[in-house]
Amino acid sequence: MARRLTLDETKKCLKAWKELADKDALEVLTVCNGGLVVHFAKKYLGKGLTFEELQSAGNEGLLRGINKFDYKERAIEGFSSYISIAIENQIKIELRKYRKHSHVLSFDQPIGQNKEGDDLKIEDIISTDAEQLIKDVISGMKIDIVRESLKCLTSREQQIILLRYGLDDTHKKTQEEVAEIFGCSKTTISRQEEKALVKMRHPRNTKKLKDFIED
């Protein structure tokens, strides 16, 4: 577990990051305040998102809080409270997004039974061929419609799709490259990518998609 920074250390790291773009200083700030992310991720666990998704949202909120905190105008004593609010708010945003689109897909909901009589869930039958899934999603679509469909995804899922398929005008990245960026396994990225693509493909996602998705 990372140690807590003193107020003086926190201020020095903020100054180094904001004025010198010192990435080491940013890493110290994120690592040493990572406990807050874990705290809020655990707090909201069981409300629809996985711990990993909650943690990803929390990390996004932490970074936003670090970047927005004005150490010159604000008392450094308020930094911890400031980033705590930023972390929790970002997690709440992702949860609201999840609830808004939860009708699109539920991987845990039984959709029938297999030959043995056991419950069959969507997660049991999802194709593992991500390349084919994206072809199905984009086939016949305009790029702006694809971007519209991204709105049903969590921030993490959006980033994964953008990176994997170069939708943000960057070079397409492999699952291994994306996994390295997020600091997780290729298997994790593969599963989250598949989940995101199925969400995008659902015709109830947006009205516009109905004219472009081939079932």
TORLO-136070 format. One record per residue: z, y, x of N, C-alpha, C, O in turn. Coordinates in pm, whole numbers, plus 50000, padded with zeros to 5 digits. Layout:
// TORLO-136070
ZYXZYXZYXZYX...
This chain:
// TORLO-136070
500004988150084500005000050000500005012450087500815013550179499095021750060498985033950140500215042850120500755043850010500635049050227501795057850218501435070950148500265074950145502415077450093502195090250027502085101150133502805101050233501205110350110501045121550202502105132150175502535134050061502515138950280503395150350260502565161750203501335161250206503215171950152502495183350096501645190150203500525194550177502195190950323501465197250433500235189050471499165194650496500385176050475499265167250508498175168150400496985168450431498605168650276497655169850165496845182650177495625182550160497515193450205496835206350216495855206350333494755211650323496275200450445495395199850562494145191550534493045195150575494325180550463493175172050429492245179050332491025178150346492795186050235491965193550140491155204250212489975206050184491795211150304491115221550380490005215650466488905221150472490285204450532489295197950618488095193250536486955194350581488355187950417487265182950333486435194350275485205194050280487105204350221486395215050153485715224850249484655230350218486305227050363485735236950455484885230850565483985237250618485175218450601484455212150712483685199550670483035193150753483775196150541483125184050490483535171750570482725162950598484805171350606485355160250684485555148150594486495147850514484685138150607484755126350521486005117950547486505111250458486485118450670487715111150701488875116950621489745109650573488895130150609489955136750533489855132950386490875130750320488635132150334488445128150194488915113750173489535110650071488615105250269489045091250257490555090150256491115082150181491215098050336492675097950339493215102150203494165096250152492615112450145493065117350014492865106849906493735104949821491735100149908491445090249804492285077649821492805072149723492425073149945493195060849970494675063049939495315054749875495205074149985496635076749968497005080249825498185079849788496025083749744496295086549603495715075649512495685077049390495275064849574494705053849498495715047049406495345041049306496985048149441498015042249357498035048149217498365041249120497675060949207497615067349075496495061448991496635059748870495395058349056494265052248986494675038648931494395035548815495325030649014495785017448971496775018748856496735010948761497665028548864498665030748759498015033148624498395026948524497025042048621496385045348493495435034348447495255032448327494835027348541493975016048504494805005348433494364999748332495995002548485496884992748422497364997748287497544989848193497585010648277498075016648153497105014348038497515012047924495805014948068494785013847962494095000247959493094998347888494604990948035494024977548036494244970747900495314971847841493224963847852493334957247723492754965247609492824960947494492174976847639491604985447535490084984647531489434992847466489514974847602488074972847594487364971847727486394964347741487824979347826487204979147957487974970048052489184968248037487284964548149487944956048248488734964848344488554977048349489624958548420490404966148517489474972848618489704984248658488434965748659487494971248756486774983448701486564993248773486404982948573485734994348510486685006148496486305017648519487925003348460488935013948449489215020148585489355032348597489285011748687489535016548822488375025148871488575035348936487155020948839485985028748877486005042448812485705052548877486355042848684486455055648613487565064148673487405076248691488675057748705489785065048766489425070948901489805082248932488695063248981488265068349112487325080249096487365089749175486485079648994485585090848966486405103248930486105114348974487435101248848488295112348810489075117748928489265129848941489515108849016490245113049136489375121849224489805132449269488135117549247487225125449330486945138949266486895149149335486775139049134486525151649065487725160949078487575172949100488915155149066490125163249078490285169049218490655180749233489995160949319490075165649457489105177149480489455187249543487895175649429486875185849451487145198849375486755209649419487835197749261488075209649180489385216849212489565228449178490295209849277491595216049307491425226949411490925224649521491855238949375491745250349465493075252249539494015258249487493125247049660494395247449735494765261549778495905264049816493805270849772494095284649810494765292449697495565301549720494435288549573494955295649457496115288249390496985294549330496125275249401497165267249335498235262849434497965260849553499445261349384500525256149467500245241449496499935233749406500365237649623500045223949662500975213849593500645202149581502145218649549503085209849479502495204449348502935194149297501485211449295500885207249169499695198149185499055194349087499375194449309498175186349334498255172649267497295168249204499385165949281499545152549226499365152549074498695143849018499975162249007499845163348862498405166348822497905161348722497755174648902496375178748873495435166748879494635164648787495525158848985494615147348996494995136248898494135128448855496275135448862496685125548762496005128248629495525119048562495955141048592495285144948468493795141948476493195137248380493195144748593491765142348612491445127448602490445123548542492295119348661492105104748658492215099448516491345092048469493275103248447493495098348311492395103148216491935095648130491975115648231490935121148144489625113548160488935110748062489275110048285488025102848307488085088848248487095083948194489225082548258489395069348198489265070348046488645061747983489845080647987489745082547842488305084947799487875080347693487565092247882486145094847851485375081647846484585079347754485615073047944484925060247948485335051347831484495044147776486595051847791487055043947678486435048847547486075040847461486325062147533485675067547413484215063347407483695060047301483575063447522482175059247529482045044547493481115040447423482985036647542482975022347511483145020047361482405012147302484115026947300484365025047157483175029547073482865023446971482515040147118481375045447044480235035447040479515034546941480085027847148478965018447157479415003847154478644994947187480655001447113481164987847117480444978647020480474966447035479784984446919479044976146824477794970146886477224960546834477374975846998476134971347061476254957147114475344948947101477394954447174477534941247237478994937847262479774946347305479354925847233480684920747265480514907247331480174897447264480744906747459480514894347534481494883447496481204871647514482664887247443483684877347412483594872147269484294862647234482764878147187482684874247047481834861647029480684861347072482384851346967481614839046945480394841746857480494849046758479254835846893478034837846814477524824546758476434823746702478334814146774477934801046725478654790246803479674792746866478104778346798478704767146870477634759646949476474759046908478054754047061477124746047139477094731747087477724728646986476374723047155476214709147109477534701647104477704692347026478484705947189479774699247193480744704647087481854699547072480304714747013481154720446910482054731646959482884736746883481904735547085482714746447140482074759847106480874760847085482914770247102482404783747074481394787847180481604785647299480294793747135479264798647224479294813747222479174819947116479454819747340479544834247350478294839847417477544832847484478094852947395476914859547453476904857847603475844855847663478084858747665478154857947811477704844247862477364842747980477704834147772477304820747812475784818947817475284809847882475064827847748473624825947737472804837147800471574836747795473474847147858472744858147921471934852848039472434845048120470704857348047469864853248159470424858648288470974869648292470294850748395470734855348526469604862048602469784866448716468424862748538467274868948601467244883748569466614887948472467944891748650468054906148625466694912948630466454922448555465814908348719464504914648730463724913148600463034922448558463834901548536463124899548410463734908048299463014913248214465064909448302465724917748203465244932148208464964938248105465144937548329464704951448340463254953048297462874963448244462444942548319461054943148274461014943648122460204950948064461864935848057461934935847912462394949347859461914954247756463344955347932463884968247889462844979247899462664987047806462164979848013461274991048040459864988847986459104998447971459504976447955458164973447907457804982147787458454981447682456784990447803456304998847694457105011547673456775019647587458155013547751458995025347734458555036847824457925034647928458875048747784458715060247870460025061947947461085057947900459935067848064461125069048148462215077248081463395074848105461835087047998462855095147932463605087147826464765089947797462925077247768463585068547672464585059547743465665056747692464195055047862465115046947942466365055047975467485049947964466165067548015467315076048048468195078247926469415078847937467565079347809468335081047686469205068847662470355070147618468665057147689469415044847666470595043347761471535035947733470555050447874471655049747970472955055647914474035052847965472825063747810473995070647757475025061047697476195064647682474585048847663475535039247604476375032347710477305025047678476045034547837476715027547946477905035347999478005047447980478805028348066479875035048137479275041848259478145038848298480005051048319479495058148437479135048348548478135050148617479965038148566479695028248670478395020848641477575018848731478215016648515477005009548479475765018248497474735013448543475875030948462474765040248480474375041148628473195040548662475375042448712475125043748856474465031048910473555031848994474915019548863474335006948909472855006148871472025002548955472525009348746471125008748701470265018948775469145015848815470775030948792470015041448863469715037249006468595039049055470705031549071470525027249210469605015049220468745014449308469785005549131469024993149139467534995049115466694988549178467205004149022465805005548982465195019149014464125022548963465875026949097465305039449144465015049449034464065057249045465795049348927465545058348815465975072648843465675081648764466665074848954467035088548991466185093249108466615101249191464955088149112463985092149216464425088249356464035094749454465205077949367465585072749499464975058849516464485052849421465025054049638464475040749667465305030049595466535030749595464635020349535465345009549468466215001949568465784999049680467414998949527468354992049615468584977749566468514974849447468844968949660469154955149627470584954249574471364963649588470904942949512472264941149464473254941349580474384946049565472844936249694473714936449812474014950749854475144954049889472994959349852473184973349891474084980649792474944988549832473884978049664474724984449562476164979449574477114987249560476314966549600477664960849616478394967449733479604969849725477664970349839478274976849955478714991049920479764995549965477914998049839478255011549798479545011749715480395020449732479665001849625480825001349536482004993749597483104993649542481754987449712482834980149776483274967849701484464964949691482284960549646482614948349572481594937549608480784939449698481634926249539480734915249569479394916749497479284923949398478384909849548477074909649484477184903549345476504907949252478024893449330478204886849200478714896649095478264896448980479634905249136480184915249044479094924748998478974927848879478284929549093477204938749059476184931948968475694937948872475864919348998474904911848917475364910748772474584913048680476614907448754477154905848619477174919148545476814919748427477604929848613477674942948548476274948248518476064954948417475334945248605473954949348582473394942448458472764948848374473634929548446473154922148330473754927548202473064929248101475054930348206475744935548088475154949048047474944951647929474874957548145474304970748117472904969648059472554976947966472094960548113470724958948066470664953747923469804957747846471584944747889471624939747752472004950947656471454951847547472934959347696473314970947615472094979847591471824984047479471354982647699470194991547690469124985847600468404993347533469014972747598467934966247526468184965447375467254963447298469454966947334469774965247194469124976247109469274988047139468404972547003467674982346923468554992246847468075002846806469834988846828470734998246760471295008646854472075017346814470905007746978471415016747081471085031247048471975039647040469825034047028469365047246986468185045246894467505035046901467925054846808466805053846715465475053346790464545046346748465385060646898464145061146973463755047547030462575044247040464765039647066464485026947130463765017247037463075008147084463915018846906463335009346812461815008646824461204998346797461215019646864459755020146875459245014947008458035013147025460125012447100459695008747234460154995047282459574989347374461204989647219461734976847265461054965447192460944965647069460614955747266460014943847208461074932847202461554928247305461424928747083462454918347070461854904847106462544894647101
